[in-house]
Amino acid sequence: MNIFVLVCLNPSSDLCTELIYTERTHIRELRVMQLLFYQPLVNDTAMYRDFANLMFPSLDKVIRVHGWCLILVLFFIFKSEA
């Protein structure tokens, strides 16, 4: 059984609320990291672009995965309320 289903069987639970809050915060922090650190390095020279890719491998993928996690949690909440 999916962890999101288990957590959000009771959408009013503190655990479900905490999961949503944590995912939103984590996504926000990853986007800040991308905006303040990754993008300036990538947009500079080729040497910095290589350095940025070493420092932040797969940062875009990590942001997408956590975004999908948040979407799934919200989907299960709305589905269980309907």
Secondary structure, DSSP 8 states (H G I E B T S, - for coil): --HHHHHTTSTTSHHHHHHHHHHHHHHHHHHHHIIIIIHHHHTS-HHHHHHHHHHSTTHHHHHHHHHHHHHHHHHHHHHHH-
